Amino acid sequence: MDPVKYISCFSRLGKRVSDLSRIGALLDAVGRPQDSLRFIHIAGTNGKGSMAQMFSEVLTCAGYKVGLFTSPYIITFYDRIRLNNENIPEEELSEILEEIAPVIDTHPLRDSFSQFEVTQAAAFIWYKRKGCDVVVLEAGLGGLLDSTNIISEPLVSVIGSIALDHTAILGDTVEEIARQKAGIIKQNRPCVLSAGADESAVKVFREEAEKKGSQLVIPDNRLCRVQKSDLTGCVFTYRDRQYRTAMAGTHQVNNAVTVIEALSLISGVLPVSYEDTAEGIGRAKLLGRVEILSKDPLTVLDGSHNPDGMKALARALELTGKRRVRAVIGMHTDKNAHEAIARLIPKVYEFYPVSGFSDRDYPQDELAEIISSEGGKAVIENRSVTDLIKRIGTQHPDDVLLICGSLYLVSYIHSNS
């Protein structure tokens, strides 16, 4: 069985849900593999992928068998399901799907299941068979009604930065989105919230934590000092101990501190030394997070796709000095392109809108209009994305070439490089 072909037979999002009964029914049908696993559950608008990778690296350094479930994939579908930072082998996923397909395909809810839910079920079975000590589980969308929220007792819930994204599904205010993210807080289980959240969002999390009898921890930024920050990462101290991130941007320091606090909360179950924590955070890297593709010409690839993500990217671009930045940009139509692009405009000399990397991207001319309406300079060239990148790098070798706007564009660039 071709795993990707089989999973693609299901709808991309599935029918809208009002509770978790559908994923519950699916997991019941395949033997409730989640009951044999321990989880670190992560939600948030931005930062959850970076934190998930940090957890995975730290716990792997400490000698644990660590499952990692993330989305979307960047290079290959199989990088969504990992064990100690190695992708699930195609043949092993194929074997699992062949076993459970008869159950799924005859299930009364078969036509309602989403690709994400079927992938999640197969991943849980694989993690159980591999005897994982812990699974780092990244929520797909929101939290409260996300299928990953079917787990009942995570070791710790972790919530990254909160911002307006997926507003058609999650709500159009910070408070509404915070309520969705707060849905992963479980009864009598601790939760860590990244520092810097809007006070209105913090209020929502405090109320939910109190209702659930959950210890809520928010890192104290007064205990953090950034000593160095450049495109290779940051050096910082937290609680008088030094760490280094391999991912650029001070927002990664915030992510790292959140991970440090969460690991401290579960140290009685999964003890990790300072040395392993520092080494793991220093190893953690993700494709498309201020990723340096080339130093000559300086080429930066970033998948930020919402206003807060673009704001963090703009701060990282300050590290390039006074060099002009030329941005090849592509975005999905379900994103707040106007506000996201507005955050980036002060740092970008020229934008080159592109399309064709996804079936949901903005057409070039529409994205160019958005850029112009926000006060940016848009240049449309009738070239393929790869040809455009080569042309800019060749003609403007002293400028910074930025490729940004979507994780799907990041995937396209890596798949075609």
C-alpha positions as a Python dict, from the first residue, in 0.01 Angstrom:
ca = {
    (1, 'M'): (0, 0, 0),
    (2, 'D'): (117, 350, -86),
    (3, 'P'): (64, 539, 245),
    (4, 'V'): (37, 885, 90),
    (5, 'K'): (-204, 766, -178),
    (6, 'Y'): (-425, 595, 80),
    (7, 'I'): (-432, 888, 323),
    (8, 'S'): (-500, 1127, 36),
    (9, 'C'): (-829, 944, -24),
    (10, 'F'): (-965, 1115, 287),
    (11, 'S'): (-1069, 1480, 296),
    (12, 'R'): (-805, 1736, 383),
    (13, 'L'): (-989, 1879, 684),
    (14, 'G'): (-1281, 1643, 735),
    (15, 'K'): (-1626, 1766, 830),
    (16, 'R'): (-1642, 2045, 1091),
    (17, 'V'): (-1650, 1903, 1446),
    (18, 'S'): (-1808, 2027, 1769),
    (19, 'D'): (-1642, 1770, 1994),
    (20, 'L'): (-1377, 1497, 1985),
    (21, 'S'): (-1612, 1203, 1931),
    (22, 'R'): (-1498, 1139, 1574),
    (23, 'I'): (-1126, 1098, 1649),
    (24, 'G'): (-1230, 910, 1962),
    (25, 'A'): (-1433, 665, 1753),
    (26, 'L'): (-1142, 618, 1511),
    (27, 'L'): (-892, 549, 1787),
    (28, 'D'): (-1136, 317, 1964),
    (29, 'A'): (-1165, 119, 1640),
    (30, 'V'): (-788, 71, 1610),
    (31, 'G'): (-729, -28, 1973),
    (32, 'R'): (-680, 301, 2161),
    (33, 'P'): (-300, 315, 2117),
    (34, 'Q'): (-286, 653, 2295),
    (35, 'D'): (-366, 486, 2627),
    (36, 'S'): (-21, 323, 2628),
    (37, 'L'): (169, 647, 2558),
    (38, 'R'): (288, 951, 2750),
    (39, 'F'): (267, 1291, 2585),
    (40, 'I'): (401, 1643, 2589),
    (41, 'H'): (121, 1835, 2417),
    (42, 'I'): (201, 2162, 2238),
    (43, 'A'): (-34, 2427, 2097),
    (44, 'G'): (7, 2793, 2003),
    (45, 'T'): (-8, 3022, 1702),
    (46, 'N'): (369, 3048, 1656),
    (47, 'G'): (664, 2862, 1799),
    (48, 'K'): (510, 2520, 1853),
    (49, 'G'): (715, 2354, 1579),
    (50, 'S'): (1039, 2499, 1715),
    (51, 'M'): (953, 2396, 2071),
    (52, 'A'): (855, 2047, 1957),
    (53, 'Q'): (1196, 2006, 1794),
    (54, 'M'): (1371, 2135, 2107),
    (55, 'F'): (1185, 1885, 2327),
    (56, 'S'): (1270, 1605, 2087),
    (57, 'E'): (1640, 1692, 2076),
    (58, 'V'): (1674, 1739, 2453),
    (59, 'L'): (1498, 1416, 2544),
    (60, 'T'): (1689, 1225, 2275),
    (61, 'C'): (2016, 1359, 2419),
    (62, 'A'): (1899, 1232, 2758),
    (63, 'G'): (1866, 881, 2619),
    (64, 'Y'): (1490, 852, 2587),
    (65, 'K'): (1298, 700, 2299),
    (66, 'V'): (1111, 1005, 2171),
    (67, 'G'): (824, 1017, 1923),
    (68, 'L'): (759, 1344, 1743),
    (69, 'F'): (432, 1424, 1564),
    (70, 'T'): (418, 1753, 1370),
    (71, 'S'): (249, 1920, 1074),
    (72, 'P'): (269, 2018, 798),
    (73, 'Y'): (553, 1819, 649),
    (74, 'I'): (836, 2006, 482),
    (75, 'I'): (1030, 1766, 259),
    (76, 'T'): (836, 1442, 268),
    (77, 'F'): (510, 1326, 423),
    (78, 'Y'): (709, 1092, 646),
    (79, 'D'): (881, 1373, 835),
    (80, 'R'): (552, 1430, 1021),
    (81, 'I'): (603, 1107, 1218),
    (82, 'R'): (947, 1070, 1373),
    (83, 'L'): (1135, 868, 1634),
    (84, 'N'): (1455, 1013, 1778),
    (85, 'N'): (1460, 1253, 1482),
    (86, 'E'): (1434, 980, 1218),
    (87, 'N'): (1133, 964, 986),
    (88, 'I'): (898, 668, 998),
    (89, 'P'): (1005, 426, 721),
    (90, 'E'): (756, 414, 436),
    (91, 'E'): (727, 37, 462),
    (92, 'E'): (641, 52, 834),
    (93, 'L'): (366, 311, 780),
    (94, 'S'): (240, 104, 487),
    (95, 'E'): (224, -206, 707),
    (96, 'I'): (24, -25, 977),
    (97, 'L'): (-221, 121, 726),
    (98, 'E'): (-274, -217, 560),
    (99, 'E'): (-367, -359, 902),
    (100, 'I'): (-611, -85, 999),
    (101, 'A'): (-756, -1, 655),
    (102, 'P'): (-1026, -274, 673),
    (103, 'V'): (-1142, -129, 1007),
    (104, 'I'): (-1135, 231, 886),
    (105, 'D'): (-1292, 164, 547),
    (106, 'T'): (-1592, -16, 699),
    (107, 'H'): (-1640, 235, 980),
    (108, 'P'): (-1972, 428, 977),
    (109, 'L'): (-1776, 755, 996),
    (110, 'R'): (-1531, 662, 722),
    (111, 'D'): (-1635, 947, 491),
    (112, 'S'): (-1599, 1200, 771),
    (113, 'F'): (-1243, 1114, 877),
    (114, 'S'): (-972, 1363, 780),
    (115, 'Q'): (-624, 1297, 649),
    (116, 'F'): (-486, 1438, 974),
    (117, 'E'): (-694, 1201, 1188),
    (118, 'V'): (-594, 890, 993),
    (119, 'T'): (-228, 996, 1004),
    (120, 'Q'): (-253, 1057, 1378),
    (121, 'A'): (-406, 714, 1441),
    (122, 'A'): (-130, 540, 1243),
    (123, 'A'): (137, 745, 1421),
    (124, 'F'): (5, 650, 1766),
    (125, 'I'): (12, 282, 1671),
    (126, 'W'): (372, 315, 1552),
    (127, 'Y'): (483, 498, 1867),
    (128, 'K'): (322, 226, 2080),
    (129, 'R'): (493, -52, 1886),
    (130, 'K'): (829, 124, 1912),
    (131, 'G'): (792, 154, 2289),
    (132, 'C'): (830, 531, 2304),
    (133, 'D'): (908, 677, 2645),
    (134, 'V'): (729, 996, 2545),
    (135, 'V'): (562, 1148, 2239),
    (136, 'V'): (602, 1517, 2163),
    (137, 'L'): (263, 1597, 2013),
    (138, 'E'): (207, 1917, 1818),
    (139, 'A'): (-155, 2027, 1780),
    (140, 'G'): (-263, 2074, 1422),
    (141, 'L'): (-514, 2359, 1449),
    (142, 'G'): (-629, 2533, 1766),
    (143, 'G'): (-641, 2302, 2065),
    (144, 'L'): (-982, 2244, 2218),
    (145, 'L'): (-1129, 2068, 1912),
    (146, 'D'): (-802, 1957, 1754),
    (147, 'S'): (-787, 1580, 1716),
    (148, 'T'): (-462, 1563, 1914),
    (149, 'N'): (-660, 1681, 2218),
    (150, 'I'): (-809, 1333, 2250),
    (151, 'I'): (-524, 1249, 2487),
    (152, 'S'): (-645, 1261, 2846),
    (153, 'E'): (-343, 1310, 3071),
    (154, 'P'): (-39, 1474, 2910),
    (155, 'L'): (270, 1500, 3123),
    (156, 'V'): (255, 1873, 3053),
    (157, 'S'): (65, 2103, 2819),
    (158, 'V'): (271, 2374, 2649),
    (159, 'I'): (125, 2681, 2480),
    (160, 'G'): (337, 2907, 2262),
    (161, 'S'): (264, 3258, 2144),
    (162, 'I'): (-97, 3352, 2075),
    (163, 'A'): (-195, 3561, 1773),
    (164, 'L'): (-468, 3596, 1513),
    (165, 'D'): (-446, 3305, 1268),
    (166, 'H'): (-705, 3067, 1121),
    (167, 'T'): (-966, 3320, 1237),
    (168, 'A'): (-1244, 3163, 1028),
    (169, 'I'): (-1215, 2851, 1243),
    (170, 'L'): (-1074, 2965, 1576),
    (171, 'G'): (-1228, 3311, 1623),
    (172, 'D'): (-1134, 3664, 1536),
    (173, 'T'): (-1015, 3797, 1872),
    (174, 'V'): (-712, 3706, 2081),
    (175, 'E'): (-943, 3596, 2363),
    (176, 'E'): (-1139, 3359, 2138),
    (177, 'I'): (-821, 3205, 2002),
    (178, 'A'): (-678, 3177, 2354),
    (179, 'R'): (-987, 2983, 2462),
    (180, 'Q'): (-924, 2734, 2181),
    (181, 'K'): (-557, 2695, 2275),
    (182, 'A'): (-647, 2671, 2646),
    (183, 'G'): (-853, 2366, 2558),
    (184, 'I'): (-540, 2150, 2586),
    (185, 'I'): (-510, 2227, 2958),
    (186, 'K'): (-613, 1907, 3136),
    (187, 'Q'): (-743, 1829, 3483),
    (188, 'N'): (-462, 1835, 3742),
    (189, 'R'): (-192, 1839, 3472),
    (190, 'P'): (62, 2126, 3460),
    (191, 'C'): (76, 2380, 3181),
    (192, 'V'): (346, 2621, 3064),
    (193, 'L'): (254, 2937, 2873),
    (194, 'S'): (524, 3123, 2680),
    (195, 'A'): (607, 3465, 2822),
    (196, 'G'): (486, 3779, 2648),
    (197, 'A'): (124, 3683, 2580),
    (198, 'D'): (-137, 3958, 2570),
    (199, 'E'): (-290, 4016, 2916),
    (200, 'S'): (-636, 3933, 2783),
    (201, 'A'): (-504, 3596, 2669),
    (202, 'V'): (-322, 3534, 2998),
    (203, 'K'): (-650, 3594, 3183),
    (204, 'V'): (-817, 3321, 2975),
    (205, 'F'): (-537, 3075, 3052),
    (206, 'R'): (-537, 3154, 3423),
    (207, 'E'): (-912, 3102, 3445),
    (208, 'E'): (-895, 2770, 3259),
    (209, 'A'): (-601, 2647, 3468),
    (210, 'E'): (-781, 2735, 3789),
    (211, 'K'): (-1095, 2559, 3673),
    (212, 'K'): (-893, 2245, 3588),
    (213, 'G'): (-676, 2251, 3901),
    (214, 'S'): (-375, 2285, 3672),
    (215, 'Q'): (-49, 2448, 3774),
    (216, 'L'): (15, 2730, 3525),
    (217, 'V'): (374, 2843, 3480),
    (218, 'I'): (479, 3150, 3281),
    (219, 'P'): (858, 3193, 3247),
    (220, 'D'): (1003, 3503, 3411),
    (221, 'N'): (1180, 3701, 3138),
    (222, 'R'): (1359, 3904, 3406),
    (223, 'L'): (1569, 3592, 3467),
    (224, 'C'): (1674, 3576, 3100),
    (225, 'R'): (1965, 3766, 2942),
    (226, 'V'): (2047, 3747, 2571),
    (227, 'Q'): (2424, 3776, 2535),
    (228, 'K'): (2455, 3734, 2160),
    (229, 'S'): (2215, 3721, 1866),
    (230, 'D'): (2297, 3675, 1498),
    (231, 'L'): (2179, 3468, 1205),
    (232, 'T'): (2349, 3158, 1348),
    (233, 'G'): (2139, 3171, 1666),
    (234, 'C'): (2142, 3321, 2014),
    (235, 'V'): (2348, 3276, 2330),
    (236, 'F'): (2153, 3347, 2647),
    (237, 'T'): (2139, 3277, 3019),
    (238, 'Y'): (1830, 3171, 3209),
    (239, 'R'): (1831, 3125, 3585),
    (240, 'D'): (2208, 3180, 3572),
    (241, 'R'): (2274, 2895, 3329),
    (242, 'Q'): (2393, 2943, 2973),
    (243, 'Y'): (2226, 2807, 2661),
    (244, 'R'): (2258, 2851, 2285),
    (245, 'T'): (1992, 2824, 2016),
    (246, 'A'): (2080, 2708, 1666),
    (247, 'M'): (1781, 2894, 1523),
    (248, 'A'): (1805, 3269, 1471),
    (249, 'G'): (1587, 3531, 1636),
    (250, 'T'): (1528, 3624, 1998),
    (251, 'H'): (1181, 3464, 1972),
    (252, 'Q'): (1369, 3132, 1978),
    (253, 'V'): (1505, 3227, 2321),
    (254, 'N'): (1145, 3264, 2437),
    (255, 'N'): (1068, 2919, 2294),
    (256, 'A'): (1374, 2767, 2462),
    (257, 'V'): (1289, 2913, 2801),
    (258, 'T'): (936, 2769, 2772),
    (259, 'V'): (1087, 2426, 2701),
    (260, 'I'): (1325, 2457, 2996),
    (261, 'E'): (1038, 2534, 3234),
    (262, 'A'): (824, 2248, 3099),
    (263, 'L'): (1109, 1998, 3139),
    (264, 'S'): (1156, 2116, 3495),
    (265, 'L'): (789, 2045, 3571),
    (266, 'I'): (815, 1682, 3453),
    (267, 'S'): (1163, 1611, 3589),
    (268, 'G'): (1020, 1360, 3836),
    (269, 'V'): (896, 1146, 3545),
    (270, 'L'): (1154, 1225, 3277),
    (271, 'P'): (1467, 1358, 3448),
    (272, 'V'): (1700, 1552, 3218),
    (273, 'S'): (2035, 1705, 3313),
    (274, 'Y'): (2133, 2065, 3244),
    (275, 'E'): (2399, 1934, 3005),
    (276, 'D'): (2145, 1739, 2800),
    (277, 'T'): (1905, 2032, 2801),
    (278, 'A'): (2172, 2273, 2678),
    (279, 'E'): (2297, 2030, 2415),
    (280, 'G'): (1948, 1954, 2285),
    (281, 'I'): (1843, 2317, 2257),
    (282, 'G'): (2172, 2388, 2079),
    (283, 'R'): (2102, 2109, 1829),
    (284, 'A'): (1742, 2193, 1750),
    (285, 'K'): (1695, 2327, 1399),
    (286, 'L'): (1400, 2339, 1167),
    (287, 'L'): (1385, 2390, 795),
    (288, 'G'): (1234, 2725, 711),
    (289, 'R'): (1298, 2904, 1039),
    (290, 'V'): (1534, 3186, 939),
    (291, 'E'): (1722, 2913, 753),
    (292, 'I'): (2044, 3017, 577),
    (293, 'L'): (2043, 2852, 234),
    (294, 'S'): (2355, 3033, 116),
    (295, 'K'): (2603, 3282, 256),
    (296, 'D'): (2714, 3409, -85),
    (297, 'P'): (2476, 3551, -182),
    (298, 'L'): (2311, 3560, 159),
    (299, 'T'): (1985, 3370, 109),
    (300, 'V'): (1736, 3328, 394),
    (301, 'L'): (1436, 3093, 385),
    (302, 'D'): (1152, 3141, 634),
    (303, 'G'): (803, 2994, 656),
    (304, 'S'): (638, 3261, 873),
    (305, 'H'): (286, 3319, 744),
    (306, 'N'): (96, 3533, 995),
    (307, 'P'): (152, 3882, 1139),
    (308, 'D'): (334, 3774, 1456),
    (309, 'G'): (556, 3536, 1261),
    (310, 'M'): (643, 3811, 1012),
    (311, 'K'): (716, 4047, 1301),
    (312, 'A'): (967, 3797, 1441),
    (313, 'L'): (1118, 3755, 1094),
    (314, 'A'): (1152, 4133, 1058),
    (315, 'R'): (1342, 4145, 1388),
    (316, 'A'): (1575, 3869, 1265),
    (317, 'L'): (1640, 4062, 943),
    (318, 'E'): (1776, 4349, 1153),
    (319, 'L'): (2078, 4122, 1208),
    (320, 'T'): (2172, 4160, 839),
    (321, 'G'): (2271, 4524, 893),
    (322, 'K'): (2196, 4788, 630),
    (323, 'R'): (2196, 4555, 330),
    (324, 'R'): (1895, 4572, 101),
    (325, 'V'): (1651, 4284, 137),
    (326, 'R'): (1474, 4148, -171),
    (327, 'A'): (1188, 3914, -81),
    (328, 'V'): (1049, 3636, -297),
    (329, 'I'): (710, 3587, -130),
    (330, 'G'): (420, 3348, -167),
    (331, 'M'): (123, 3315, 69),
    (332, 'H'): (-190, 3109, 113),
    (333, 'T'): (-528, 3271, 65),
    (334, 'D'): (-647, 3173, 415),
    (335, 'K'): (-379, 3390, 579),
    (336, 'N'): (-397, 3753, 689),
    (337, 'A'): (-170, 3863, 407),
    (338, 'H'): (-232, 4237, 447),
    (339, 'E'): (-117, 4258, 807),
    (340, 'A'): (158, 3998, 769),
    (341, 'I'): (314, 4181, 475),
    (342, 'A'): (277, 4516, 654),
    (343, 'R'): (502, 4383, 933),
    (344, 'L'): (772, 4301, 680),
    (345, 'I'): (756, 4607, 455),
    (346, 'P'): (992, 4829, 663),
    (347, 'K'): (1270, 4570, 615),
    (348, 'V'): (1216, 4483, 248),
    (349, 'Y'): (1334, 4691, -49),
    (350, 'E'): (1143, 4493, -314),
    (351, 'F'): (892, 4208, -308),
    (352, 'Y'): (867, 3947, -585),
    (353, 'P'): (529, 3770, -546),
    (354, 'V'): (520, 3408, -665),
    (355, 'S'): (255, 3139, -704),
    (356, 'G'): (237, 2780, -826),
    (357, 'F'): (390, 2621, -516),
    (358, 'S'): (53, 2513, -373),
    (359, 'D'): (-309, 2475, -482),
    (360, 'R'): (-414, 2737, -226),
    (361, 'D'): (-166, 3017, -294),
    (362, 'Y'): (-246, 3373, -394),
    (363, 'P'): (-210, 3444, -768),
    (364, 'Q'): (89, 3670, -833),
    (365, 'D'): (-117, 3971, -932),
    (366, 'E'): (-343, 3953, -626),
    (367, 'L'): (-47, 3926, -390),
    (368, 'A'): (121, 4216, -573),
    (369, 'E'): (-190, 4428, -516),
    (370, 'I'): (-183, 4349, -144),
    (371, 'I'): (186, 4444, -124),
    (372, 'S'): (122, 4773, -306),
    (373, 'S'): (-183, 4854, -93),
    (374, 'E'): (33, 4824, 219),
    (375, 'G'): (297, 5057, 78),
    (376, 'G'): (547, 4801, -49),
    (377, 'K'): (711, 4773, -388),
    (378, 'A'): (599, 4466, -584),
    (379, 'V'): (778, 4338, -893),
    (380, 'I'): (612, 4065, -1101),
    (381, 'E'): (838, 3849, -1314),
    (382, 'N'): (711, 3571, -1538),
    (383, 'R'): (967, 3315, -1425),
    (384, 'S'): (952, 2996, -1227),
    (385, 'V'): (1025, 3033, -856),
    (386, 'T'): (1365, 2867, -889),
    (387, 'D'): (1464, 3075, -1193),
    (388, 'L'): (1360, 3392, -1014),
    (389, 'I'): (1574, 3308, -713),
    (390, 'K'): (1875, 3241, -935),
    (391, 'R'): (1821, 3565, -1125),
    (392, 'I'): (1802, 3780, -811),
    (393, 'G'): (2103, 3611, -652),
    (394, 'T'): (2311, 3661, -967),
    (395, 'Q'): (2214, 4024, -1035),
    (396, 'H'): (2215, 4144, -673),
    (397, 'P'): (2486, 3942, -496),
    (398, 'D'): (2543, 4206, -227),
    (399, 'D'): (2178, 4216, -122),
    (400, 'V'): (1995, 3976, 109),
    (401, 'L'): (1764, 3737, -75),
    (402, 'L'): (1468, 3641, 144),
    (403, 'I'): (1223, 3365, 48),
    (404, 'C'): (919, 3374, 271),
    (405, 'G'): (544, 3366, 331),
    (406, 'S'): (449, 3000, 365),
    (407, 'L'): (575, 2666, 495),
    (408, 'Y'): (446, 2521, 168),
    (409, 'L'): (685, 2750, -18),
    (410, 'V'): (964, 2627, 211),
    (411, 'S'): (869, 2270, 116),
    (412, 'Y'): (863, 2362, -254),
    (413, 'I'): (1209, 2522, -237),
    (414, 'H'): (1364, 2220, -64),
    (415, 'S'): (1195, 1977, -298),
    (416, 'N'): (1318, 2165, -607),
    (417, 'S'): (1668, 2263, -499),
}
